Amino acid sequence: HDMKATASVAARRRDGSDFDGKRRGGAKCLFVTLREPAARLESAYRHSQLRFKPRHDPPALDGVLEAWRGRVAGGAAAEAELPPQILVDFFLPQAAYVKPAPPHCAAGDLTVHALCTTTLATDWAAAATAKLGLAAPPRIDPAHSKHVRSSGADASTPEKRAYVARVQERSKIANASTRRWINEELYPTDTALFRHFCEPRIAAATANGTRSSLQEAMRGAPGGKRRAPLPAEVQAS
C-alpha cells in the first residue's frame, strides 16, 4: 500500500463527493499526470525550498531522505515521520488522485487518461486531439506559479539566483538505494503506473530524438520494448 495515511489524506481532501461534483459538471474525461516518484520528490523539494526567502542554507535532499529512511527502519511509520523540508501534499500518492474514479469508469461515463510529465507536451496534444476532438489543442504553458517557483524562473536578484542554484544542486537523489526505496517500497503503485504508461513513451522519445506522440509511445519503443503490466488493483478497477 502506497503510504496508507497520506492516501487517506488524499481521500479526505479529494473525496468522492468532490469528484462527483466535478462529474455533475458534465466532465467525461479525467486527465492525470504521472512521474517517477523519486523525481516527483526532487521537484517537490525544489518547490518547497524556493517558497522561502534565501535566508538559510538548504540541506541536501539525499541526507533528508536518508534520515527519514533511518527513522522508518527504526520502526517509525513512514507517513508519521514525513520530512518537514517538503510540503505534505507532495507525499500524496499519484494513484490517490483518481481513487474515486473507478465506479464512474465501470459505468462507462468516464475515461481516465494518463499524461507523463517527461513527455507532457506531446502527450497532451495527442490526447486532446484524439479524446477531446480539438483540432488545435491549447498549448500547455509551463509558466504557472508552481513551475516558476520550482524552477526558480522568477529569481530576480543575485542573492535569489545564488539560492536557486544551491537548491537545485541539493535537490538531487544521488543515492541509488534511497531512490529504489522511494520507488519500490513507498510508492510501488505509482511506480508501476509510471513504468506501464511512461517508460515506453520516454524510450520512444529518446530513440527518436524528439518528444514522441502519444500514439507512437502507446505502440511501445523501437526494439520491442514492452509495457510493464499494470498493478492488479488497477486492472481490477
Salt bridges, closest charged atoms under 4 A:
ASP18 OD2 - LYS22 NZ 2.81
ASP20 OD1 - HIS104 NE2 2.72
GLU36 OE2 - ARG179 NE 3.00
GLU42 OE2 - ARG179 NH1 3.11
ASP57 OD1 - ARG166 NE 3.32
ASP57 OD1 - ARG170 NH1 2.95
GLU81 OE1 - ARG71 NE 3.16
ASP89 OD1 - ARG13 NH1 2.64
ASP109 OD2 - ARG23 NH2 2.74
ASP123 OD2 - ARG201 NH1 2.66
GLU169 OE1 - LYS172 NZ 3.59
GLU184 OE2 - ARG195 NH2 2.42
